[in-house]
């Protein structure tokens, strides 16, 4: 039987559920960026050439920013373009630049936190995700806010990764208030309970997670 450390290693190696939540939140948060970057790319750059789509998209967006440094949509589009193509270091750098000029930009906050998560820098992800959570909690639709739920989920998982299960518990509980069927959040909450010695509550969360995802192998283990 696998011990807790072995189970946790397997969870970190399985990125399928991470991708699902990342793209869910990106779809909700960065509609403007998708429209801006995607439209231009397909309108101008659908051809076979020597340069990659990443290079072409980056060149256009960088030129747009040089022409209009105050164009926050172009700046956020560039962050998202980097993120979607796995250039997390560039996404982090560019999102920090956006936030230095536009400190309340939620798209940049979200993308910065997610780039840190995907780059394995969970300690650094906590601050931008916490800031985003604090703002979106005040929204009129907070109880159905999928972006807030996603930020809470990854904030909780970052706390777990950093050995802070006590901090993760209320965050993951809040995520489940928004989405009561999120088996991944249930599993993460079960991990937090396990690490704090609350085994009955942990078993309850593992049981709930496999009710919603019957082939959730790690939860069974």
LUMLUMVEX-493571 format. One record per atom (N, C-alpha, C, O): x, y, z. Coordinates in steps of 0.02 Angstrom, whole numbers, padded with zeros to 5 digits, always signed. Each point is the difference from the previous one (the first is absolute). Layout:
BEGIN
XYZ ...
// end
This chain:
BEGIN
+00043-00060+00000 -00043+00060+00000 +00044+00062+00000 +00050+00002+00036 -00067+00048-00076 +00040+00060-00006 -00007+00042+00063 -00054+00007+00028 +00110+00023-00005 -00005+00047+00055 -00020+00069-00027 -00004+00010-00061 -00008+00037+00107 -00025+00065-00019 +00048+00037-00047 -00022+00032-00048 +00086-00036+00062 +00049+00034-00042 -00001-00026-00071 +00004+00039-00048 -00010-00105+00040 -00002-00030-00066 -00063+00022-00038 +00003+00014-00060 -00059-00013+00095 -00062+00023-00031 +00006+00072-00023 -00020+00018-00055 +00050+00024+00098 +00006+00072-00016 +00045+00010-00059 -00012+00044-00041 +00065-00084+00035 +00044+00004-00058 -00038-00015-00064 +00007+00034-00051 -00049-00086+00054 -00039-00018-00059 -00049+00055-00019 -00012+00012-00059 -00016+00020+00109 -00046+00055-00014 +00036+00057-00036 -00027+00028-00048 +00087-00011+00071 +00036+00054-00032 +00019-00017-00071 +00004+00044-00043 +00006-00108+00029 +00020-00020-00067 -00060-00003-00048 +00010+00001-00061 -00069-00004+00088 -00060-00005-00043 -00028+00070-00011 -00029+00029+00045 +00038-00002-00106 -00019+00069-00013 -00067+00006-00035 -00020+00055-00019 -00016-00110+00009 -00062+00004-00039 -00050+00045+00034 -00031+00042-00033 +00021-00050+00099 -00050+00041+00033 +00023+00072+00005 -00042+00045+00004 +00107-00032-00003 +00025+00068+00001 -00019+00035-00065 -00025+00056+00001 +00037-00089-00057 -00015+00030-00065 -00074+00018-00005 -00018+00053-00026 -00025-00099+00050 -00072+00012-00004 -00019+00065+00035 -00037+00041-00028 +00062-00031+00087 -00017+00060+00038 +00034+00062-00028 -00029+00054+00001 +00090-00062-00025 +00034+00058-00029 -00039+00028-00058 -00012+00060-00003 -00008-00103-00044 -00034+00025-00060 -00070+00024+00016 -00024+00046-00033 -00008-00076+00083 -00066+00026+00021 +00006+00073+00021 -00040+00042-00021 +00089-00028+00063 +00007+00068+00025 +00025+00048-00054 -00022+00057-00002 +00067-00080-00040 +00024+00043-00054 -00057+00020-00046 -00003+00057-00023 -00043-00103+00010 -00056+00016-00043 -00042+00055+00030 -00027+00042-00036 +00020-00042+00102 -00042+00050+00033 +00036+00066+00010 -00031+00053-00006 +00096-00056+00021 +00037+00060+00019 +00025+00039-00060 -00002+00061+00001 +00027-00095-00052 +00038+00034-00052 -00034+00002-00068 +00033-00008-00051 -00098+00019+00051 -00036+00002-00064 +00028+00055-00044 +00007-00009-00061 +00008+00066+00091 +00026+00056-00040 +00066-00018-00032 +00012+00014-00058 +00031-00046+00098 +00066-00018-00026 -00005-00052-00055 +00035+00005-00050 -00079-00053+00058 -00009-00051-00052 -00024+00032-00064 +00025-00015-00054 -00075+00060+00060 -00027+00033-00059 +00053+00040-00036 +00007-00003-00061 +00032+00041+00100 +00050+00044-00030 +00055-00040-00033 +00014+00009-00060 +00018-00055+00097 +00056-00037-00027 -00020-00050-00052 +00032-00007-00052 -00088-00028+00065 -00021-00052-00046 -00023+00027-00067 +00017-00028-00052 -00056+00082+00054 -00025+00028-00062 +00057+00022-00045 +00002-00015-00060 +00045+00051+00089 +00054+00026-00041 +00041-00057-00030 +00018+00001-00059 -00004-00052+00101 +00041-00055-00025 -00033-00035-00059 +00032-00009-00052 -00095-00009+00060 -00032-00037-00055 -00013+00045-00060 -00002-00025-00057 -00008+00088+00067 -00013+00046-00055 +00063+00013-00041 -00003+00006-00061 +00061-00002+00095 +00061+00021-00034 +00050-00056-00012 +00040+00003-00046 -00041-00055+00089 +00058-00044+00002 -00016-00074-00014 +00040-00043+00017 -00096+00028-00048 -00013-00069-00017 +00034-00017-00066 -00030+00002-00054 +00094-00018+00059 +00038-00022-00058 +00061-00039+00025 +00017+00004+00059 +00014-00040-00104 +00058-00039+00019 +00062+00042-00014 +00011+00021-00057 +00029-00009+00108 +00060+00039-00008 +00055-00028+00044 -00006-00053+00029 +00061+00091-00026 +00057-00023+00038 -00008+00011+00075 +00032-00034+00040 -00075+00081-00021 -00007+00016+00071 -00060-00037+00030 -00049-00013-00034 +00056-00004+00098 -00053-00036+00034 -00059+00047+00016 +00009+00061+00000 -00068-00090+00012 -00057+00041+00021 +00016+00041+00063 -00021+00057+00006 +00058-00087+00041 +00019+00036+00060 +00041+00062-00017 -00014+00054+00026 +00065-00062-00069 +00042+00057-00019 -00041+00054-00035 +00008+00059+00015 -00052-00080-00060 -00039+00049-00037 -00048+00038+00046 -00006+00061-00005 -00028-00098+00048 -00046+00033+00046 +00035+00047+00047 -00024+00056+00013 +00081-00078+00014 +00037+00043+00046 +00025+00063-00035 -00005+00055+00028 +00030-00062-00089 +00024+00058-00037 -00055+00052-00009 +00010+00059+00011 -00069-00083-00031 -00055+00047-00010 -00019+00035+00064 -00007+00061+00002 -00002-00099+00051 -00022+00029+00063 +00052+00047+00029 -00017+00053+00027 +00081-00071-00033 +00053+00044+00024 +00001+00066-00039 +00010+00053+00029 -00022-00057-00095 -00002+00060-00040 -00060+00043+00019 +00005+00062+00004 -00061-00094+00008 -00060+00037+00021 +00013+00037+00065 -00022+00057+00008 +00057-00089+00039 +00016+00031+00064 +00048+00058-00009 -00006+00051+00033 +00056-00060-00078 +00046+00056-00012 -00037+00060-00030 +00015+00057+00016 -00063-00071-00060 -00038+00054-00030 -00047+00034+00049 -00012+00060-00004 -00013-00099+00052 -00048+00026+00048 +00014-00031+00069 -00033-00049+00018 +00080+00076+00020 +00019-00029+00065 -00058-00004+00050 +00003-00040+00047 -00055+00080-00057 -00056-00001+00046 -00054-00050-00020 -00053-00004+00032 +00066-00035-00084 -00050-00049-00024 +00003-00062+00046 +00036-00047-00013 -00076+00049+00066 +00001-00054+00049 -00025-00066-00029 +00023-00053+00019 -00071+00057-00067 -00026-00061-00031 +00056-00037-00037 +00005-00061+00003 +00037+00099-00039 +00056-00032-00036 +00050-00029+00048 +00027-00054-00012 -00015+00088+00068 +00048-00025+00049 -00025-00066+00032 +00038-00047+00008 -00102+00046+00009 -00028-00060+00029 -00002-00056-00052 +00011-00059+00017 -00026+00076-00079 +00000-00050-00053 +00069-00031-00007 +00005-00061-00012 +00048+00101+00018 +00067-00027-00004 +00015-00047+00058 +00031-00053-00009 -00053+00071+00069 +00008-00045+00057 -00035-00067-00013 +00029-00053+00010 -00090+00057-00034 -00038-00061-00013 +00033-00041-00056 +00002-00062+00003 +00023+00096-00053 +00033-00035-00056 +00060-00039+00026 +00010-00058-00019 +00030+00090+00061 +00057-00035+00030 -00024-00060+00042 +00027-00055-00006 -00079+00067+00046 -00025-00053+00044 -00025-00060-00040 +00018-00057+00015 -00058+00071-00066 -00029-00055-00039 +00053-00040-00037 -00011-00058-00016 +00069+00088+00004 +00053-00035-00036 +00054-00026+00047 +00054-00020-00022 -00068+00020+00087 +00046-00029+00048 +00061+00042+00016 +00047-00025+00032 -00046+00087-00053 +00056+00045+00015 -00015+00035+00066 -00013+00061+00002 +00015-00099+00053 -00023+00026+00064 +00043+00056+00028 -00025+00047+00030 +00091-00052-00040 +00044+00053+00024 -00016+00067-00033 -00002+00052+00032 -00011-00055-00098 -00019+00061-00036 -00068+00025+00022 -00011+00060+00006 -00036-00107+00006 -00066+00021+00024 +00005+00034+00068 -00035+00049+00013 +00077-00075+00030 +00010+00030+00066 +00029+00070-00007 -00025+00047+00031 +00077-00041-00071 +00032+00065-00008 -00048+00052-00029 -00004+00056+00025 -00033-00075-00077 -00045+00047-00033 -00059+00018+00045 -00022+00058+00002 -00004-00107+00035 -00057+00015+00044 +00022+00047+00056 -00039+00042+00022 +00100-00050+00002 +00026+00046+00051 +00005+00071-00028 -00014+00048+00035 +00034-00043-00098 +00002+00066-00032 -00070+00031-00005 -00009+00059+00013 -00040-00100-00031 -00068+00024-00004 -00023+00026+00068 -00028+00054+00006 +00042-00094+00046 -00024+00018+00067 +00037+00061+00028 -00028+00036+00041 +00089-00025-00063 +00036+00060+00023 -00033+00063-00028 +00001+00053+00032 -00030-00059-00092 -00034+00058-00031 -00075+00001+00016 -00030+00053+00005 +00001-00112+00001 -00072-00006+00013 -00011-00049+00057 -00019-00057-00011 +00032+00078+00073 +00002-00046+00058 -00066-00034+00015 -00001-00050+00037 -00054+00075-00063 -00065-00031+00015 -00025-00044-00057 -00058-00021+00001 +00100+00006-00049 -00022-00041-00057 -00007-00073+00022 +00050-00033+00014 -00110+00008-00012 -00013-00067+00025 +00025-00054-00047 +00021-00053+00021 -00025+00067-00086 +00025-00050-00049 +00074-00013+00012 +00022-00057+00001 +00016+00111+00009 +00072-00008+00011 +00015-00034+00066 +00046-00040+00005 -00086+00056+00047 +00009-00033+00064 -00011-00075-00006 +00039-00041+00025 -00094+00023-00059 -00015-00071-00008 +00054-00035-00040 +00023-00054+00020 -00003+00083-00076 +00050-00032-00042 +00068-00004+00035 +00037-00049-00010 -00021+00098+00051 +00063-00003+00038 -00002-00058+00049 +00047-00039+00004 -00102+00033+00032 -00006-00056+00047 +00003-00067-00034 +00033-00046+00024 -00068+00040-00081 -00002-00064-00035 +00067-00016-00032 +00020-00058-00002 +00015+00108-00023 +00066-00012-00029 +00048-00024+00054 +00041-00045-00013 -00045+00074+00072 +00042-00024+00056 -00017-00073+00016 +00045-00041+00010 -00110+00025-00007 -00021-00069+00015 +00028-00048-00052 +00030-00051+00017 -00041+00067-00080 +00021-00045-00053 +00077-00005-00005 +00026-00050-00026 +00008+00101+00050 +00073-00001+00000 +00029-00032+00063 +00061-00003+00009 -00105-00022+00035 +00022-00032+00061 +00020+00047+00056 +00029-00022+00050 -00045+00086-00057 +00017+00050+00051 -00062+00015+00042 -00027+00055-00001 +00004-00106+00038 -00062+00008+00037 +00004+00051+00057 -00050+00032+00016 +00108-00024+00013 +00008+00051+00053 -00013+00069-00028 -00034+00041+00031 +00060-00028-00091 -00010+00065-00032 -00072+00010-00023 -00024+00056-00004 -00011-00112-00011 -00069+00005-00026 -00048+00024+00054 -00053+00027-00016 +00070-00037+00079 -00048+00014+00054 -00020+00073+00002 -00059+00015+00009 +00106+00031-00017 -00016+00071+00006 -00048+00024-00054 -00052+00028+00017 +00067-00038-00082 -00048+00025-00050 -00067-00034+00002 -00052+00031-00011 +00051-00096+00027 -00064-00035+00004 -00040+00025+00060 -00061+00008-00004 +00095+00005+00060 -00034+00026+00059 -00029+00069-00014 -00057+00015+00020 +00094+00027-00055 -00024+00067-00016 -00062-00004-00045 -00048+00037+00010 +00051-00082-00060 -00057-00007-00045 -00061-00025+00038 -00055+00024-00010 +00065-00073+00054 -00054-00027+00040 -00033+00054+00042 -00062+00004+00004 +00102+00038+00028 -00028+00053+00043 -00044+00047-00040 -00052+00022+00025 +00072-00006-00085 -00040+00046-00041 -00064-00033-00024 -00054+00028+00006 +00059-00088-00032 -00058-00033-00030 -00050-00024+00052 -00058-00011-00015 +00080+00002+00077 -00047-00016+00054 -00052+00055+00009 -00055-00014+00023 +00073+00074-00041 -00045+00057+00009 -00051+00007-00056 -00045+00041+00004 +00051-00081-00055 -00044+00005-00057 -00071-00023+00016 -00011-00043+00043 -00037+00072-00079 -00070-00017+00012 -00015-00073-00017 -00046-00030+00028 +00085+00001-00074 -00011-00069-00022 +00053-00047+00027 +00016-00051-00031 +00013+00067+00089 +00055-00039+00026 -00018-00074+00011 +00042-00043-00009 -00104+00030+00027 -00020-00069+00014 -00004-00044-00062 -00006-00061+00005 +00009+00092-00064 -00001-00038-00063 +00059+00018-00044 -00001-00015-00060 +00051+00047+00088 +00057+00026-00038 +00051-00056-00013 +00036-00021+00045 -00034-00004-00107 +00046-00056-00016 +00073+00021+00003 +00044-00041+00014 -00030+00104-00029 +00068+00024+00006 +00022+00000+00073 +00055-00022+00016 -00098+00046+00028 +00014-00001+00072 +00010-00072+00023 +00046-00014+00038 -00090-00030-00061 +00006-00070+00021 +00066-00031-00022 +00032-00037+00038 -00011+00053-00098 +00063-00027-00025 +00059+00029+00038 +00047-00035+00018 -00049+00101-00005 +00054+00031+00039 +00003-00029+00070 +00055-00013+00025 -00112+00001+00006 -00001-00031+00066 +00030-00070-00002 +00039-00020+00043 -00058-00018-00094 +00026-00068-00006 +00076+00000-00004 +00033-00037+00037 -00005+00078-00081 +00072-00001-00008 +00036+00035+00058 +00058-00016+00014 -00091+00061+00019 +00028+00029+00061 +00005-00055+00053 +00051-00007+00034 -00105-00032-00027 +00001-00055+00049 +00052-00052-00017 +00036-00023+00045 -00030+00005-00109 +00050-00050-00019 +00071+00027+00009 +00046-00038+00015 -00038+00104-00024 +00066+00030+00011 +00018-00002+00074 +00058-00013+00018 -00106+00028+00025 +00012-00006+00072 +00021-00072+00018 +00046-00010+00039 -00080-00038-00068 +00018-00070+00013 +00071-00015-00023 +00038-00032+00036 -00022+00055-00095 +00066-00013-00028 +00054+00031+00045 +00056-00025+00004 -00073+00080+00028 +00048+00035+00043 -00003-00023+00073 +00030+00031+00043 -00065-00087-00031 -00003-00028+00068 -00041+00041+00048 +00015+00002+00060 -00068+00030-00084 -00044+00040+00042 -00073-00025-00005 -00043+00037-00024 +00030-00098+00045 -00068-00028-00008 -00052+00038+00040 -00058+00003-00020 +00078+00027+00077 -00049+00039+00040 -00026+00059-00040 -00059+00017+00005 +00102+00015-00045 -00021+00055-00042 -00042-00024-00058 -00045+00036-00024 +00058-00097+00000 -00035-00026-00058 -00073-00017+00015 -00043+00007-00043 +00029-00029+00104 -00067-00025+00016 -00055+00051-00012 -00046-00015-00038 +00048+00075+00067 -00056+00047-00012 -00005+00023-00072 -00054+00014-00025 +00111-00011-00009 +00000+00021-00070 -00035-00052-00044 -00041+00017-00042 +00057-00080+00053 -00031-00053-00040 -00073-00009+00019 -00042-00016-00043 +00025+00026+00107 -00070-00002+00019 -00039+00054-00037 -00057-00012-00022 +00086+00071+00016 -00033+00055-00036 -00008-00017-00074 -00051+00016-00030 +00102-00047+00001 -00005-00020-00070 -00058-00048-00011 -00034+00003-00051 +00022-00048+00100 -00054-00049-00007 -00068+00031+00013 -00050-00030-00020 +00047+00087+00052 -00064+00035+00006 -00023+00024-00069 -00059-00001-00016 +00107+00021-00025 -00016+00025-00067 -00015-00058-00047 -00048+00003-00039 +00088-00056+00043 -00010-00058-00043 +00000-00063+00043 +00053-00027+00015 -00111+00004+00004 -00007-00056+00046 +00016-00067-00033 +00002-00051+00035 +00009+00050-00100 +00013-00063-00035 +00073-00006-00022 +00016-00045-00039 +00028+00089+00062 +00070+00000-00021 +00038-00055+00037 +00022+00010+00057 -00016-00068-00088 +00033-00057+00032 +00073+00014+00016 +00027-00025+00049 +00006+00064-00091 +00070+00017+00012 +00008+00040+00065 +00045-00012+00039 -00090+00061-00030 +00002+00039+00062 -00015-00043+00061 +00030+00009+00053 -00077-00056-00061 -00014-00046+00055 +00062-00041+00018 +00015-00008+00059 +00019-00016-00110 +00060-00039+00012 +00054+00042+00036 +00030-00023+00048 -00020+00084-00073 +00049+00044+00032 -00019+00015+00072 +00044+00001+00044 -00108+00010-00031 -00022+00011+00068 +00011-00062+00043 +00019+00005+00058 -00030-00063-00088 +00015-00062+00036 +00073-00005+00019 +00018-00022+00054 +00026+00043-00100 +00072+00001+00014 +00016+00047+00058 +00040-00016+00044 -00073+00075-00044 +00012+00048+00054 -00023-00028+00067 +00034+00007+00051 -00091-00039-00051 -00024-00031+00062 +00047-00056+00022 +00015-00007+00060 +00008-00033-00107 +00046-00055+00017 +00063+00028+00033 +00023-00026+00051 +00005+00078-00080 +00063+00028+00025 -00009+00036+00067 +00050+00012+00035 -00111+00005-00018 -00012+00030+00066 -00029-00050+00050 -00023+00020+00054 +00023-00084-00072 -00022-00051+00046 -00075-00008+00007 -00024-00034+00046 -00015+00065-00091 -00073-00004+00004 -00024-00054-00048 -00030+00014-00052 +00043-00077+00070 -00007-00055-00047 -00073-00015-00018 -00014-00019-00057 -00031+00026+00105 -00071-00013-00017 -00025+00050-00053 -00034-00019-00047 +00053+00082+00056 -00020+00050-00050 +00035-00013-00067 -00029+00011-00053 +00091-00035+00055 +00036-00016-00061 -00035-00057-00038 -00009+00005-00061 -00010-00057+00096 -00033-00057-00032 -00065+00023-00032 -00018-00022-00055 -00018+00067+00089 -00062+00026-00028 +00012+00035-00066 -00038-00010-00048 +00091+00051+00044 +00014+00036-00062 +00024-00048-00055 -00020+00008-00058 +00061-00058+00075 +00021-00049-00051 -00061-00038-00026 -00006-00013-00060 -00039-00004+00105 -00061-00036-00021 -00042+00044-00046 -00024-00023-00052 +00017+00086+00070 -00039+00046-00043 +00032+00006-00069 -00036+00002-00050 +00101+00001+00048 +00034+00010-00065 -00011-00059-00046 -00010+00010-00060 +00011-00071+00086 -00010-00059-00044 -00073-00009-00018 -00016-00034-00049 -00029+00064+00088 -00071-00001-00020 -00010+00040-00064 -00041-00020-00043 +00077+00075+00036 -00007+00042-00060 +00045-00024-00057 -00017+00008-00058 +00074-00038+00076 +00046-00026-00051 +00018-00072+00019 +00048-00011+00036 -00088-00037-00060 +00009-00069+00023 +00068-00031-00015 +00020-00048+00034 +00017+00074-00083 +00065-00028-00016 +00057+00042+00029 +00056-00001-00027 -00069+00038+00080 +00049+00043+00032 +00047-00046+00042 -00008-00006+00061 +00055-00024-00095 +00041-00053+00030 +00038+00023+00062 +00002-00036+00050 +00027+00095-00053 +00040+00024+00056 -00042+00010+00062 +00023-00012+00055 -00085+00034-00064 -00045+00009+00058 -00015-00067+00033 -00003-00005+00061 -00006-00048-00101 -00009-00066+00029 +00061-00021+00039 -00006-00028+00055 +00064+00040-00082 +00062-00020+00035 +00007+00037+00066 +00048-00010+00036 
// end
